[in-house]
Amino acid sequence: MKRNYLFLGIAVLAAAGVVLAQDPPAKTAPKKAASSKGSATKGKDIFDQKCGICHFADSDAKKIGPGLKGLNKRGTFTVNNNKVTDETLKTWIENGDSLMPPFKDVLDEQQIKDVIAYVRTL
């Protein structure tokens, strides 16, 4: 009986040696970092869920907040006439103002980039 265990142990060690001697597994590709640019397609979905309640996307008419159609062409915000840039849009979305709630705790950085990419298409 002891002899069978000895042969079994040797066989297990031999099998383990064969497995360990094989080529190491290929390294997995690193995870992609968040895109530096946003996706207008994803941004439209987020806009419809979070922003469309207060803003029209297809009109410049006021809903609760100003309509955003033509914002990019207009080049300035209607409420303060500040220049529209990706950075000012990001700041506005994150921090809001007295009439708009901040979204920095609601949307992550990539979602904000996606919304900006979509708003730029309006």
KENU-454478 format. One record per atom (N, C-alpha, C): residue number from 0; residue in three letters; atom name; x, y, z. Coordinates in steps of 0.2 Angstrom, whole numbers, plus 2048, in hexadecimal, padded with zeros to 3 digits. Layout:
! residues N
<NUM ALA CA <X Y Z>>
...
***
This chain:
! residues 122
<0 MET N <804 7FA 800>>
<0 MET CA <800 800 800>>
<0 MET C <804 806 800>>
<1 LYS N <809 806 804>>
<1 LYS CA <80E 80C 805>>
<1 LYS C <811 80D 7FE>>
<2 ARG N <813 808 7FB>>
<2 ARG CA <816 808 7F4>>
<2 ARG C <812 80B 7EF>>
<3 ASN N <80B 80A 7EF>>
<3 ASN CA <807 80D 7EA>>
<3 ASN C <807 815 7EB>>
<4 TYR N <807 817 7F2>>
<4 TYR CA <807 81E 7F3>>
<4 TYR C <80D 821 7F1>>
<5 LEU N <813 81E 7F2>>
<5 LEU CA <819 820 7EF>>
<5 LEU C <819 821 7E8>>
<6 PHE N <816 81D 7E4>>
<6 PHE CA <816 81D 7DD>>
<6 PHE C <811 823 7DB>>
<7 LEU N <80C 823 7DE>>
<7 LEU CA <807 828 7DD>>
<7 LEU C <80A 82F 7DE>>
<8 GLY N <80D 830 7E4>>
<8 GLY CA <811 836 7E5>>
<8 GLY C <816 838 7E0>>
<9 ILE N <81A 834 7DE>>
<9 ILE CA <81E 835 7D8>>
<9 ILE C <81B 837 7D2>>
<10 ALA N <815 834 7D0>>
<10 ALA CA <812 835 7CA>>
<10 ALA C <80F 83C 7CB>>
<11 VAL N <80C 83E 7D1>>
<11 VAL CA <809 845 7D1>>
<11 VAL C <80F 84A 7D1>>
<12 LEU N <815 849 7D4>>
<12 LEU CA <81A 84E 7D3>>
<12 LEU C <81D 84E 7CC>>
<13 ALA N <81D 849 7C8>>
<13 ALA CA <81F 849 7C1>>
<13 ALA C <81A 84D 7BD>>
<14 ALA N <814 84C 7BE>>
<14 ALA CA <80F 850 7BB>>
<14 ALA C <80F 857 7BC>>
<15 ALA N <810 859 7C3>>
<15 ALA CA <811 860 7C4>>
<15 ALA C <817 863 7C1>>
<16 GLY N <81C 85F 7C1>>
<16 GLY CA <823 861 7BD>>
<16 GLY C <821 863 7B6>>
<17 VAL N <81D 85E 7B3>>
<17 VAL CA <81C 85F 7AC>>
<17 VAL C <818 866 7AB>>
<18 VAL N <813 867 7AF>>
<18 VAL CA <80F 86D 7AE>>
<18 VAL C <813 873 7B0>>
<19 LEU N <817 873 7B4>>
<19 LEU CA <81B 879 7B6>>
<19 LEU C <820 87A 7B1>>
<20 ALA N <823 875 7AD>>
<20 ALA CA <828 876 7A8>>
<20 ALA C <825 879 7A1>>
<21 GLN N <81E 879 7A1>>
<21 GLN CA <81B 87C 79B>>
<21 GLN C <81D 883 79A>>
<22 ASP N <81C 886 794>>
<22 ASP CA <81C 88D 794>>
<22 ASP C <818 891 798>>
<23 PRO N <81A 897 79B>>
<23 PRO CA <816 89A 7A0>>
<23 PRO C <810 89D 79C>>
<24 PRO N <80A 89E 79F>>
<24 PRO CA <804 8A1 79B>>
<24 PRO C <806 8A8 799>>
<25 ALA N <803 8AA 793>>
<25 ALA CA <804 8B0 790>>
<25 ALA C <801 8B6 795>>
<26 LYS N <805 8BB 795>>
<26 LYS CA <802 8C0 799>>
<26 LYS C <7FC 8C3 796>>
<27 THR N <7F8 8C5 79B>>
<27 THR CA <7F1 8C8 798>>
<27 THR C <7F3 8CF 797>>
<28 ALA N <7EF 8D2 792>>
<28 ALA CA <7F0 8D9 790>>
<28 ALA C <7EE 8DD 796>>
<29 PRO N <7F1 8E3 797>>
<29 PRO CA <7EF 8E7 79C>>
<29 PRO C <7E8 8EA 79A>>
<30 LYS N <7E4 8EC 7A0>>
<30 LYS CA <7DE 8EF 79F>>
<30 LYS C <7DE 8F6 79B>>
<31 LYS N <7DA 8F7 797>>
<31 LYS CA <7DA 8FE 793>>
<31 LYS C <7D8 903 798>>
<32 ALA N <7DC 908 798>>
<32 ALA CA <7DB 90E 79C>>
<32 ALA C <7D5 911 799>>
<33 ALA N <7D1 915 79D>>
<33 ALA CA <7CB 919 79B>>
<33 ALA C <7CD 91D 795>>
<34 SER N <7C9 91D 790>>
<34 SER CA <7CA 921 78A>>
<34 SER C <7CB 928 78C>>
<35 SER N <7CF 92B 788>>
<35 SER CA <7D1 932 789>>
<35 SER C <7CB 936 786>>
<36 LYS N <7C7 933 781>>
<36 LYS CA <7C2 937 77E>>
<36 LYS C <7BB 933 780>>
<37 GLY N <7B6 936 77F>>
<37 GLY CA <7B0 933 781>>
<37 GLY C <7AC 930 77B>>
<38 SER N <7A7 92C 77C>>
<38 SER CA <7A3 929 776>>
<38 SER C <79D 92D 776>>
<39 ALA N <79B 930 770>>
<39 ALA CA <795 933 770>>
<39 ALA C <78F 92F 770>>
<40 THR N <790 929 76E>>
<40 THR CA <78A 924 76E>>
<40 THR C <789 922 775>>
<41 LYS N <78E 921 779>>
<41 LYS CA <78D 91F 780>>
<41 LYS C <78A 926 784>>
<42 GLY N <78D 92B 782>>
<42 GLY CA <78B 932 785>>
<42 GLY C <783 933 784>>
<43 LYS N <781 931 77E>>
<43 LYS CA <77A 932 77C>>
<43 LYS C <775 92F 781>>
<44 ASP N <777 928 783>>
<44 ASP CA <773 924 787>>
<44 ASP C <773 927 78E>>
<45 ILE N <779 92A 791>>
<45 ILE CA <77A 92D 797>>
<45 ILE C <776 933 797>>
<46 PHE N <777 937 792>>
<46 PHE CA <773 93E 792>>
<46 PHE C <76B 93C 792>>
<47 ASP N <769 937 78E>>
<47 ASP CA <762 936 78F>>
<47 ASP C <760 934 796>>
<48 GLN N <764 930 799>>
<48 GLN CA <762 92E 7A0>>
<48 GLN C <763 934 7A5>>
<49 LYS N <768 937 7A5>>
<49 LYS CA <76A 93C 7AA>>
<49 LYS C <769 943 7A9>>
<50 CYS N <769 945 7A3>>
<50 CYS CA <769 94D 7A1>>
<50 CYS C <763 94F 79D>>
<51 GLY N <760 94A 79A>>
<51 GLY CA <75A 94B 796>>
<51 GLY C <754 94D 79A>>
<52 ILE N <754 94C 7A0>>
<52 ILE CA <74F 94E 7A4>>
<52 ILE C <74E 955 7A4>>
<53 CYS N <754 959 7A4>>
<53 CYS CA <754 960 7A5>>
<53 CYS C <756 964 79E>>
<54 HIS N <759 960 79A>>
<54 HIS CA <75C 964 794>>
<54 HIS C <759 960 78D>>
<55 PHE N <757 964 788>>
<55 PHE CA <755 962 782>>
<55 PHE C <75C 961 77E>>
<56 ALA N <75D 95B 77A>>
<56 ALA CA <762 95A 776>>
<56 ALA C <761 95C 76F>>
<57 ASP N <75B 95C 76D>>
<57 ASP CA <759 95E 766>>
<57 ASP C <756 965 765>>
<58 SER N <757 969 76A>>
<58 SER CA <754 970 76A>>
<58 SER C <758 974 76F>>
<59 ASP N <758 97B 76D>>
<59 ASP CA <75C 97F 771>>
<59 ASP C <757 983 776>>
<60 ALA N <750 980 776>>
<60 ALA CA <74B 983 77A>>
<60 ALA C <74D 981 782>>
<61 LYS N <74B 985 786>>
<61 LYS CA <74B 983 78D>>
<61 LYS C <746 97E 78F>>
<62 LYS N <749 979 793>>
<62 LYS CA <744 974 796>>
<62 LYS C <744 976 79D>>
<63 ILE N <748 973 7A1>>
<63 ILE CA <74A 975 7A8>>
<63 ILE C <750 979 7A8>>
<64 GLY N <755 976 7A5>>
<64 GLY CA <75B 979 7A3>>
<64 GLY C <75B 97B 79C>>
<65 PRO N <760 97F 799>>
<65 PRO CA <760 981 792>>
<65 PRO C <761 97B 78D>>
<66 GLY N <75E 97B 787>>
<66 GLY CA <75F 976 782>>
<66 GLY C <766 976 780>>
<67 LEU N <768 971 77E>>
<67 LEU CA <76F 970 77C>>
<67 LEU C <771 970 775>>
<68 LYS N <76C 970 771>>
<68 LYS CA <76D 96F 76A>>
<68 LYS C <771 975 767>>
<69 GLY N <776 974 764>>
<69 GLY CA <77A 97A 761>>
<69 GLY C <77F 97D 766>>
<70 LEU N <780 97A 76C>>
<70 LEU CA <784 97D 771>>
<70 LEU C <78B 97D 76E>>
<71 ASN N <78D 978 76B>>
<71 ASN CA <794 978 768>>
<71 ASN C <795 97D 763>>
<72 LYS N <790 97E 75E>>
<72 LYS CA <791 984 759>>
<72 LYS C <790 98A 75C>>
<73 ARG N <78C 98B 761>>
<73 ARG CA <78B 992 765>>
<73 ARG C <792 993 768>>
<74 GLY N <795 98E 76B>>
<74 GLY CA <79C 990 76E>>
<74 GLY C <79C 992 775>>
<75 THR N <796 994 778>>
<75 THR CA <795 997 77F>>
<75 THR C <78F 994 782>>
<76 PHE N <790 994 789>>
<76 PHE CA <78A 992 78D>>
<76 PHE C <785 998 78D>>
<77 THR N <77E 996 78D>>
<77 THR CA <779 99B 78D>>
<77 THR C <779 99E 794>>
<78 VAL N <77A 99B 799>>
<78 VAL CA <779 99E 7A0>>
<78 VAL C <77F 9A3 7A2>>
<79 ASN N <785 9A2 79F>>
<79 ASN CA <78A 9A6 7A1>>
<79 ASN C <78F 9A9 79C>>
<80 ASN N <78D 9A7 796>>
<80 ASN CA <791 9A9 790>>
<80 ASN C <798 9A6 790>>
<81 ASN N <79A 9A2 795>>
<81 ASN CA <7A1 99F 795>>
<81 ASN C <7A2 99B 78F>>
<82 LYS N <7A8 99A 78C>>
<82 LYS CA <7AA 996 787>>
<82 LYS C <7A9 98F 788>>
<83 VAL N <7A6 98B 783>>
<83 VAL CA <7A5 984 784>>
<83 VAL C <7AB 980 781>>
<84 THR N <7AE 97D 786>>
<84 THR CA <7B4 979 785>>
<84 THR C <7B3 972 788>>
<85 ASP N <7B7 96D 787>>
<85 ASP CA <7B6 967 78A>>
<85 ASP C <7B7 967 792>>
<86 GLU N <7BC 96C 793>>
<86 GLU CA <7BD 96D 79A>>
<86 GLU C <7B8 971 79E>>
<87 THR N <7B5 976 79B>>
<87 THR CA <7AF 979 79E>>
<87 THR C <7A9 975 79E>>
<88 LEU N <7A8 971 799>>
<88 LEU CA <7A2 96C 79A>>
<88 LEU C <7A3 967 79F>>
<89 LYS N <7A9 965 7A0>>
<89 LYS CA <7AB 960 7A5>>
<89 LYS C <7AA 963 7AC>>
<90 THR N <7AC 969 7AD>>
<90 THR CA <7AB 96D 7B3>>
<90 THR C <7A4 96E 7B5>>
<91 TRP N <7A0 970 7B0>>
<91 TRP CA <799 971 7B1>>
<91 TRP C <795 96B 7B3>>
<92 ILE N <797 966 7AF>>
<92 ILE CA <793 95F 7B1>>
<92 ILE C <795 95D 7B8>>
<93 GLU N <79B 95D 7B9>>
<93 GLU CA <79E 95B 7C0>>
<93 GLU C <79B 95F 7C6>>
<94 ASN N <79B 966 7C5>>
<94 ASN CA <799 96A 7CA>>
<94 ASN C <793 96D 7CA>>
<95 GLY N <78F 96D 7C4>>
<95 GLY CA <789 971 7C4>>
<95 GLY C <789 978 7C5>>
<96 ASP N <784 97B 7C7>>
<96 ASP CA <783 982 7CA>>
<96 ASP C <77D 982 7CE>>
<97 SER N <77B 988 7CF>>
<97 SER CA <775 989 7D3>>
<97 SER C <76F 986 7D0>>
<98 LEU N <76F 985 7CA>>
<98 LEU CA <769 983 7C7>>
<98 LEU C <769 97C 7C4>>
<99 MET N <76F 979 7C5>>
<99 MET CA <771 972 7C2>>
<99 MET C <775 96E 7C8>>
<100 PRO N <772 968 7C9>>
<100 PRO CA <776 964 7CE>>
<100 PRO C <77D 962 7CB>>
<101 PRO N <781 961 7D0>>
<101 PRO CA <788 95E 7CE>>
<101 PRO C <787 956 7CC>>
<102 PHE N <78B 954 7C7>>
<102 PHE CA <78A 94D 7C5>>
<102 PHE C <791 949 7C7>>
<103 LYS N <796 94C 7CA>>
<103 LYS CA <79C 949 7CB>>
<103 LYS C <79B 943 7D0>>
<104 ASP N <796 942 7D4>>
<104 ASP CA <795 93C 7D8>>
<104 ASP C <790 937 7D4>>
<105 VAL N <78D 939 7CF>>
<105 VAL CA <788 935 7CB>>
<105 VAL C <78C 932 7C5>>
<106 LEU N <790 936 7C1>>
<106 LEU CA <793 933 7BB>>
<106 LEU C <79B 932 7BD>>
<107 ASP N <79E 92D 7BA>>
<107 ASP CA <7A5 92C 7BB>>
<107 ASP C <7A8 930 7B5>>
<108 GLU N <7AF 931 7B5>>
<108 GLU CA <7B3 935 7B1>>
<108 GLU C <7B1 933 7A9>>
<109 GLN N <7B1 92D 7A8>>
<109 GLN CA <7B0 92A 7A1>>
<109 GLN C <7A9 92C 79F>>
<110 GLN N <7A4 92C 7A3>>
<110 GLN CA <79D 92D 7A1>>
<110 GLN C <79D 935 7A0>>
<111 ILE N <7A0 939 7A4>>
<111 ILE CA <7A0 940 7A2>>
<111 ILE C <7A3 941 79C>>
<112 LYS N <7A9 93E 79A>>
<112 LYS CA <7AC 93F 793>>
<112 LYS C <7A7 93D 78E>>
<113 ASP N <7A3 937 78F>>
<113 ASP CA <79E 935 78A>>
<113 ASP C <799 93A 789>>
<114 VAL N <796 93D 78E>>
<114 VAL CA <791 942 78E>>
<114 VAL C <794 948 78A>>
<115 ILE N <79A 94A 78C>>
<115 ILE CA <79D 950 788>>
<115 ILE C <79D 94F 781>>
<116 ALA N <7A0 949 77F>>
<116 ALA CA <7A0 947 778>>
<116 ALA C <799 947 774>>
<117 TYR N <794 945 778>>
<117 TYR CA <78D 945 775>>
<117 TYR C <78B 94D 774>>
<118 VAL N <78C 950 77A>>
<118 VAL CA <78A 958 779>>
<118 VAL C <78D 95B 774>>
<119 ARG N <793 959 772>>
<119 ARG CA <797 95D 76D>>
<119 ARG C <794 95B 766>>
<120 THR N <790 956 766>>
<120 THR CA <78D 954 75F>>
<120 THR C <786 958 75E>>
<121 LEU N <783 95B 763>>
<121 LEU CA <77D 95E 763>>
<121 LEU C <77D 965 75F>>
***
